[in-house]
Amino acid sequence: MSEAVVNTDQDSQPIAEFKRPGDGENIIEGDIPDAQTLPLEEINPVSARLFSEDKQWAFFDRLRAEDPVHFNQTELAGRYWSLTRYEEIKQVDSDHHNYSSAHGITLGFPIDATLPEGALNVSMFIAMDPPTHDVQRRTVSPVVAPSNLANLEGLIRQRTQNVLDSLPVNEPFDWVELVSIELTTQMLATLFDFPFDDRRKLTRWSDVATAVPGAGIVDSEEQRRAELIECLQYFTGLWEARKANPGDDLVSMLAVGEDTKNMEPLEFLGNLILLIVGGNDTTRNSMSGGVYALNQFPEEFKKLKDNPALIPNMVAEIIRWQTPLAYMRRTANHDVTLNGKDIKAGDQLLMWYVSGNRDDAVFDRPNDLIIDRKNARQHLSFGFGIHRCMGNRLAEMQLRVLWEEILTRFEDITVLAEPERTYSSFVKGYTKMMVTLTPK
């Protein structure tokens, strides 16, 4: 792969505006309907507004109870099913023979549709099936191997200490901006060996990759495409440098790996987006979600302060309760029956992790944060099977270290108002959360 390959005429041509399936298609205007009285067939949980206002829960409660494999069909996306119970989600997530990842991980166009002009048709190993998935994942997995994580813990702790020590006390500030984004972006810069002073570019590209156009991050698909091409061009420069002088970072691993060194540019971009979003949005929103949850359940915060040994289990419980990526998509390889429903070849299936993690058939009092929950680690947030989150141990370590350092410094973290939430039904997160710190 070379710079010349990236800078094609196509990259600089204006593109037509186009709609995408998902959040941009299912827009709820006016009052949000009542989940219990809305006709069942009209329920469609793919709505950014539901998640931005934290009003998705009643819809998932009803689907789990009445229609856990729920059908929708729209003009842009075609046929798709929402899986909302733990049992069916785990079944599909674990079965890559019947349910493919190769057609995308979010709600998209029907697999036989012609993509609109200007669509970036990127590929990434999470959206691949074996054997290509296996060899590409294997190329970058050493960065999160246990030995490397052990080497990283000291750096993670020092940076966490520095960030927490720099925070104002007894005065309001935005936890998302000063803590969650900063810590995860520093970690991403380390994993990529990315120029540290430019690290907020990683945050920006992560936000751009998952944003709904017109909702505050990007104004249009054209702007999204331009910024992601900028991401590709920046990383292509790093790729060329690492080919000549490789290190032990993710870009070097991709540049010299036998199964990745000849990737096409958009395949490289796809894997970059995967690694950036996977390393940024998920950990970042769990860092914010944990603070918010402990404010919602103050008796659990007292339990934590009385027994800091609960931190590792609490981390798993926070990840369950928060569920930073609300769903993942699979596509049926052939006609199949799931819980009595006839799924057709090519149908999309949305595995709503956010709903399965609140399934009371698996989790007692599922809407509550219970930091000593016995089965907290059975959560769905990291997925199952061959696509289980590669960086799960790194995410858990970052969260564990953060809470260990919080407890040594602060008596309380008070959330001052409802946080502002991400306008997305895919990334379940926070854009702003004002807090005050009470020092010990």
Secondary structure as a PSIPRED ss2 file (coil, helix, strand):
# PSIPRED VFORMAT (PSIPRED V4.0)

   1 M C   1.000  0.000  0.000
   2 S C   1.000  0.000  0.000
   3 E H   0.000  1.000  0.000
   4 A H   0.000  1.000  0.000
   5 V H   0.000  1.000  0.000
   6 V H   0.000  1.000  0.000
   7 N C   1.000  0.000  0.000
   8 T C   1.000  0.000  0.000
   9 D H   0.000  1.000  0.000
  10 Q H   0.000  1.000  0.000
  11 D H   0.000  1.000  0.000
  12 S H   0.000  1.000  0.000
  13 Q C   1.000  0.000  0.000
  14 P C   1.000  0.000  0.000
  15 I C   1.000  0.000  0.000
  16 A C   1.000  0.000  0.000
  17 E C   1.000  0.000  0.000
  18 F C   1.000  0.000  0.000
  19 K C   1.000  0.000  0.000
  20 R C   1.000  0.000  0.000
  21 P C   1.000  0.000  0.000
  22 G C   1.000  0.000  0.000
  23 D C   1.000  0.000  0.000
  24 G C   1.000  0.000  0.000
  25 E C   1.000  0.000  0.000
  26 N C   1.000  0.000  0.000
  27 I C   1.000  0.000  0.000
  28 I C   1.000  0.000  0.000
  29 E C   1.000  0.000  0.000
  30 G C   1.000  0.000  0.000
  31 D C   1.000  0.000  0.000
  32 I C   1.000  0.000  0.000
  33 P C   1.000  0.000  0.000
  34 D C   1.000  0.000  0.000
  35 A C   1.000  0.000  0.000
  36 Q C   1.000  0.000  0.000
  37 T C   1.000  0.000  0.000
  38 L C   1.000  0.000  0.000
  39 P C   1.000  0.000  0.000
  40 L H   0.000  1.000  0.000
  41 E H   0.000  1.000  0.000
  42 E H   0.000  1.000  0.000
  43 I C   1.000  0.000  0.000
  44 N C   1.000  0.000  0.000
  45 P C   1.000  0.000  0.000
  46 V C   1.000  0.000  0.000
  47 S C   1.000  0.000  0.000
  48 A H   0.000  1.000  0.000
  49 R H   0.000  1.000  0.000
  50 L H   0.000  1.000  0.000
  51 F H   0.000  1.000  0.000
  52 S H   0.000  1.000  0.000
  53 E C   1.000  0.000  0.000
  54 D C   1.000  0.000  0.000
  55 K C   1.000  0.000  0.000
  56 Q C   1.000  0.000  0.000
  57 W H   0.000  1.000  0.000
  58 A H   0.000  1.000  0.000
  59 F H   0.000  1.000  0.000
  60 F H   0.000  1.000  0.000
  61 D H   0.000  1.000  0.000
  62 R H   0.000  1.000  0.000
  63 L H   0.000  1.000  0.000
  64 R H   0.000  1.000  0.000
  65 A H   0.000  1.000  0.000
  66 E H   0.000  1.000  0.000
  67 D C   1.000  0.000  0.000
  68 P C   1.000  0.000  0.000
  69 V E   0.000  0.000  1.000
  70 H E   0.000  0.000  1.000
  71 F E   0.000  0.000  1.000
  72 N E   0.000  0.000  1.000
  73 Q E   0.000  0.000  1.000
  74 T E   0.000  0.000  1.000
  75 E C   1.000  0.000  0.000
  76 L C   1.000  0.000  0.000
  77 A C   1.000  0.000  0.000
  78 G E   0.000  0.000  1.000
  79 R E   0.000  0.000  1.000
  80 Y E   0.000  0.000  1.000
  81 W E   0.000  0.000  1.000
  82 S E   0.000  0.000  1.000
  83 L E   0.000  0.000  1.000
  84 T C   1.000  0.000  0.000
  85 R C   1.000  0.000  0.000
  86 Y H   0.000  1.000  0.000
  87 E H   0.000  1.000  0.000
  88 E H   0.000  1.000  0.000
  89 I H   0.000  1.000  0.000
  90 K H   0.000  1.000  0.000
  91 Q H   0.000  1.000  0.000
  92 V H   0.000  1.000  0.000
  93 D H   0.000  1.000  0.000
  94 S C   1.000  0.000  0.000
  95 D C   1.000  0.000  0.000
  96 H C   1.000  0.000  0.000
  97 H C   1.000  0.000  0.000
  98 N C   1.000  0.000  0.000
  99 Y E   0.000  0.000  1.000
 100 S E   0.000  0.000  1.000
 101 S C   1.000  0.000  0.000
 102 A C   1.000  0.000  0.000
 103 H C   1.000  0.000  0.000
 104 G C   1.000  0.000  0.000
 105 I C   1.000  0.000  0.000
 106 T C   1.000  0.000  0.000
 107 L C   1.000  0.000  0.000
 108 G C   1.000  0.000  0.000
 109 F C   1.000  0.000  0.000
 110 P C   1.000  0.000  0.000
 111 I C   1.000  0.000  0.000
 112 D C   1.000  0.000  0.000
 113 A C   1.000  0.000  0.000
 114 T C   1.000  0.000  0.000
 115 L C   1.000  0.000  0.000
 116 P C   1.000  0.000  0.000
 117 E C   1.000  0.000  0.000
 118 G C   1.000  0.000  0.000
 119 A C   1.000  0.000  0.000
 120 L C   1.000  0.000  0.000
 121 N C   1.000  0.000  0.000
 122 V C   1.000  0.000  0.000
 123 S C   1.000  0.000  0.000
 124 M C   1.000  0.000  0.000
 125 F H   0.000  1.000  0.000
 126 I H   0.000  1.000  0.000
 127 A H   0.000  1.000  0.000
 128 M C   1.000  0.000  0.000
 129 D C   1.000  0.000  0.000
 130 P C   1.000  0.000  0.000
 131 P C   1.000  0.000  0.000
 132 T H   0.000  1.000  0.000
 133 H H   0.000  1.000  0.000
 134 D H   0.000  1.000  0.000
 135 V H   0.000  1.000  0.000
 136 Q H   0.000  1.000  0.000
 137 R H   0.000  1.000  0.000
 138 R H   0.000  1.000  0.000
 139 T H   0.000  1.000  0.000
 140 V H   0.000  1.000  0.000
 141 S H   0.000  1.000  0.000
 142 P H   0.000  1.000  0.000
 143 V H   0.000  1.000  0.000
 144 V H   0.000  1.000  0.000
 145 A C   1.000  0.000  0.000
 146 P H   0.000  1.000  0.000
 147 S H   0.000  1.000  0.000
 148 N H   0.000  1.000  0.000
 149 L H   0.000  1.000  0.000
 150 A H   0.000  1.000  0.000
 151 N H   0.000  1.000  0.000
 152 L H   0.000  1.000  0.000
 153 E H   0.000  1.000  0.000
 154 G H   0.000  1.000  0.000
 155 L H   0.000  1.000  0.000
 156 I H   0.000  1.000  0.000
 157 R H   0.000  1.000  0.000
 158 Q H   0.000  1.000  0.000
 159 R H   0.000  1.000  0.000
 160 T H   0.000  1.000  0.000
 161 Q H   0.000  1.000  0.000
 162 N H   0.000  1.000  0.000
 163 V H   0.000  1.000  0.000
 164 L H   0.000  1.000  0.000
 165 D H   0.000  1.000  0.000
 166 S C   1.000  0.000  0.000
 167 L C   1.000  0.000  0.000
 168 P C   1.000  0.000  0.000
 169 V C   1.000  0.000  0.000
 170 N C   1.000  0.000  0.000
 171 E C   1.000  0.000  0.000
 172 P C   1.000  0.000  0.000
 173 F E   0.000  0.000  1.000
 174 D E   0.000  0.000  1.000
 175 W H   0.000  1.000  0.000
 176 V H   0.000  1.000  0.000
 177 E H   0.000  1.000  0.000
 178 L H   0.000  1.000  0.000
 179 V H   0.000  1.000  0.000
 180 S H   0.000  1.000  0.000
 181 I H   0.000  1.000  0.000
 182 E H   0.000  1.000  0.000
 183 L H   0.000  1.000  0.000
 184 T H   0.000  1.000  0.000
 185 T H   0.000  1.000  0.000
 186 Q H   0.000  1.000  0.000
 187 M H   0.000  1.000  0.000
 188 L H   0.000  1.000  0.000
 189 A H   0.000  1.000  0.000
 190 T H   0.000  1.000  0.000
 191 L H   0.000  1.000  0.000
 192 F H   0.000  1.000  0.000
 193 D C   1.000  0.000  0.000
 194 F C   1.000  0.000  0.000
 195 P C   1.000  0.000  0.000
 196 F H   0.000  1.000  0.000
 197 D H   0.000  1.000  0.000
 198 D H   0.000  1.000  0.000
 199 R C   1.000  0.000  0.000
 200 R H   0.000  1.000  0.000
 201 K H   0.000  1.000  0.000
 202 L H   0.000  1.000  0.000
 203 T H   0.000  1.000  0.000
 204 R H   0.000  1.000  0.000
 205 W H   0.000  1.000  0.000
 206 S H   0.000  1.000  0.000
 207 D H   0.000  1.000  0.000
 208 V H   0.000  1.000  0.000
 209 A H   0.000  1.000  0.000
 210 T H   0.000  1.000  0.000
 211 A C   1.000  0.000  0.000
 212 V C   1.000  0.000  0.000
 213 P C   1.000  0.000  0.000
 214 G C   1.000  0.000  0.000
 215 A C   1.000  0.000  0.000
 216 G C   1.000  0.000  0.000
 217 I C   1.000  0.000  0.000
 218 V C   1.000  0.000  0.000
 219 D C   1.000  0.000  0.000
 220 S C   1.000  0.000  0.000
 221 E H   0.000  1.000  0.000
 222 E H   0.000  1.000  0.000
 223 Q H   0.000  1.000  0.000
 224 R H   0.000  1.000  0.000
 225 R H   0.000  1.000  0.000
 226 A H   0.000  1.000  0.000
 227 E H   0.000  1.000  0.000
 228 L H   0.000  1.000  0.000
 229 I H   0.000  1.000  0.000
 230 E H   0.000  1.000  0.000
 231 C H   0.000  1.000  0.000
 232 L H   0.000  1.000  0.000
 233 Q H   0.000  1.000  0.000
 234 Y H   0.000  1.000  0.000
 235 F H   0.000  1.000  0.000
 236 T H   0.000  1.000  0.000
 237 G H   0.000  1.000  0.000
 238 L H   0.000  1.000  0.000
 239 W H   0.000  1.000  0.000
 240 E H   0.000  1.000  0.000
 241 A H   0.000  1.000  0.000
 242 R H   0.000  1.000  0.000
 243 K H   0.000  1.000  0.000
 244 A H   0.000  1.000  0.000
 245 N C   1.000  0.000  0.000
 246 P C   1.000  0.000  0.000
 247 G C   1.000  0.000  0.000
 248 D C   1.000  0.000  0.000
 249 D C   1.000  0.000  0.000
 250 L H   0.000  1.000  0.000
 251 V H   0.000  1.000  0.000
 252 S H   0.000  1.000  0.000
 253 M H   0.000  1.000  0.000
 254 L H   0.000  1.000  0.000
 255 A H   0.000  1.000  0.000
 256 V H   0.000  1.000  0.000
 257 G C   1.000  0.000  0.000
 258 E C   1.000  0.000  0.000
 259 D C   1.000  0.000  0.000
 260 T C   1.000  0.000  0.000
 261 K C   1.000  0.000  0.000
 262 N C   1.000  0.000  0.000
 263 M C   1.000  0.000  0.000
 264 E C   1.000  0.000  0.000
 265 P H   0.000  1.000  0.000
 266 L H   0.000  1.000  0.000
 267 E H   0.000  1.000  0.000
 268 F H   0.000  1.000  0.000
 269 L H   0.000  1.000  0.000
 270 G H   0.000  1.000  0.000
 271 N H   0.000  1.000  0.000
 272 L H   0.000  1.000  0.000
 273 I H   0.000  1.000  0.000
 274 L H   0.000  1.000  0.000
 275 L H   0.000  1.000  0.000
 276 I H   0.000  1.000  0.000
 277 V H   0.000  1.000  0.000
 278 G H   0.000  1.000  0.000
 279 G H   0.000  1.000  0.000
 280 N H   0.000  1.000  0.000
 281 D H   0.000  1.000  0.000
 282 T H   0.000  1.000  0.000
 283 T H   0.000  1.000  0.000
 284 R H   0.000  1.000  0.000
 285 N H   0.000  1.000  0.000
 286 S H   0.000  1.000  0.000
 287 M H   0.000  1.000  0.000
 288 S H   0.000  1.000  0.000
 289 G H   0.000  1.000  0.000
 290 G H   0.000  1.000  0.000
 291 V H   0.000  1.000  0.000
 292 Y H   0.000  1.000  0.000
 293 A H   0.000  1.000  0.000
 294 L H   0.000  1.000  0.000
 295 N H   0.000  1.000  0.000
 296 Q H   0.000  1.000  0.000
 297 F C   1.000  0.000  0.000
 298 P H   0.000  1.000  0.000
 299 E H   0.000  1.000  0.000
 300 E H   0.000  1.000  0.000
 301 F H   0.000  1.000  0.000
 302 K H   0.000  1.000  0.000
 303 K H   0.000  1.000  0.000
 304 L H   0.000  1.000  0.000
 305 K H   0.000  1.000  0.000
 306 D H   0.000  1.000  0.000
 307 N C   1.000  0.000  0.000
 308 P H   0.000  1.000  0.000
 309 A H   0.000  1.000  0.000
 310 L H   0.000  1.000  0.000
 311 I H   0.000  1.000  0.000
 312 P H   0.000  1.000  0.000
 313 N H   0.000  1.000  0.000
 314 M H   0.000  1.000  0.000
 315 V H   0.000  1.000  0.000
 316 A H   0.000  1.000  0.000
 317 E H   0.000  1.000  0.000
 318 I H   0.000  1.000  0.000
 319 I H   0.000  1.000  0.000
 320 R H   0.000  1.000  0.000
 321 W H   0.000  1.000  0.000
 322 Q H   0.000  1.000  0.000
 323 T C   1.000  0.000  0.000
 324 P C   1.000  0.000  0.000
 325 L E   0.000  0.000  1.000
 326 A C   1.000  0.000  0.000
 327 Y C   1.000  0.000  0.000
 328 M E   0.000  0.000  1.000
 329 R E   0.000  0.000  1.000
 330 R E   0.000  0.000  1.000
 331 T E   0.000  0.000  1.000
 332 A E   0.000  0.000  1.000
 333 N C   1.000  0.000  0.000
 334 H C   1.000  0.000  0.000
 335 D C   1.000  0.000  0.000
 336 V E   0.000  0.000  1.000
 337 T E   0.000  0.000  1.000
 338 L E   0.000  0.000  1.000
 339 N C   1.000  0.000  0.000
 340 G C   1.000  0.000  0.000
 341 K E   0.000  0.000  1.000
 342 D E   0.000  0.000  1.000
 343 I E   0.000  0.000  1.000
 344 K C   1.000  0.000  0.000
 345 A C   1.000  0.000  0.000
 346 G C   1.000  0.000  0.000
 347 D C   1.000  0.000  0.000
 348 Q E   0.000  0.000  1.000
 349 L E   0.000  0.000  1.000
 350 L E   0.000  0.000  1.000
 351 M E   0.000  0.000  1.000
 352 W C   1.000  0.000  0.000
 353 Y H   0.000  1.000  0.000
 354 V H   0.000  1.000  0.000
 355 S H   0.000  1.000  0.000
 356 G H   0.000  1.000  0.000
 357 N C   1.000  0.000  0.000
 358 R C   1.000  0.000  0.000
 359 D C   1.000  0.000  0.000
 360 D C   1.000  0.000  0.000
 361 A C   1.000  0.000  0.000
 362 V C   1.000  0.000  0.000
 363 F C   1.000  0.000  0.000
 364 D C   1.000  0.000  0.000
 365 R C   1.000  0.000  0.000
 366 P C   1.000  0.000  0.000
 367 N C   1.000  0.000  0.000
 368 D C   1.000  0.000  0.000
 369 L C   1.000  0.000  0.000
 370 I C   1.000  0.000  0.000
 371 I C   1.000  0.000  0.000
 372 D C   1.000  0.000  0.000
 373 R C   1.000  0.000  0.000
 374 K C   1.000  0.000  0.000
 375 N C   1.000  0.000  0.000
 376 A H   0.000  1.000  0.000
 377 R H   0.000  1.000  0.000
 378 Q H   0.000  1.000  0.000
 379 H C   1.000  0.000  0.000
 380 L C   1.000  0.000  0.000
 381 S C   1.000  0.000  0.000
 382 F C   1.000  0.000  0.000
 383 G C   1.000  0.000  0.000
 384 F C   1.000  0.000  0.000
 385 G H   0.000  1.000  0.000
 386 I H   0.000  1.000  0.000
 387 H H   0.000  1.000  0.000
 388 R C   1.000  0.000  0.000
 389 C C   1.000  0.000  0.000
 390 M C   1.000  0.000  0.000
 391 G C   1.000  0.000  0.000
 392 N H   0.000  1.000  0.000
 393 R H   0.000  1.000  0.000
 394 L H   0.000  1.000  0.000
 395 A H   0.000  1.000  0.000
 396 E H   0.000  1.000  0.000
 397 M H   0.000  1.000  0.000
 398 Q H   0.000  1.000  0.000
 399 L H   0.000  1.000  0.000
 400 R H   0.000  1.000  0.000
 401 V H   0.000  1.000  0.000
 402 L H   0.000  1.000  0.000
 403 W H   0.000  1.000  0.000
 404 E H   0.000  1.000  0.000
 405 E H   0.000  1.000  0.000
 406 I H   0.000  1.000  0.000
 407 L H   0.000  1.000  0.000
 408 T H   0.000  1.000  0.000
 409 R H   0.000  1.000  0.000
 410 F E   0.000  0.000  1.000
 411 E E   0.000  0.000  1.000
 412 D E   0.000  0.000  1.000
 413 I E   0.000  0.000  1.000
 414 T E   0.000  0.000  1.000
 415 V E   0.000  0.000  1.000
 416 L C   1.000  0.000  0.000
 417 A C   1.000  0.000  0.000
 418 E C   1.000  0.000  0.000
 419 P C   1.000  0.000  0.000
 420 E E   0.000  0.000  1.000
 421 R E   0.000  0.000  1.000
 422 T C   1.000  0.000  0.000
 423 Y C   1.000  0.000  0.000
 424 S C   1.000  0.000  0.000
 425 S C   1.000  0.000  0.000
 426 F C   1.000  0.000  0.000
 427 V E   0.000  0.000  1.000
 428 K C   1.000  0.000  0.000
 429 G C   1.000  0.000  0.000
 430 Y E   0.000  0.000  1.000
 431 T E   0.000  0.000  1.000
 432 K E   0.000  0.000  1.000
 433 M C   1.000  0.000  0.000
 434 M E   0.000  0.000  1.000
 435 V E   0.000  0.000  1.000
 436 T E   0.000  0.000  1.000
 437 L E   0.000  0.000  1.000
 438 T E   0.000  0.000  1.000
 439 P E   0.000  0.000  1.000
 440 K C   1.000  0.000  0.000
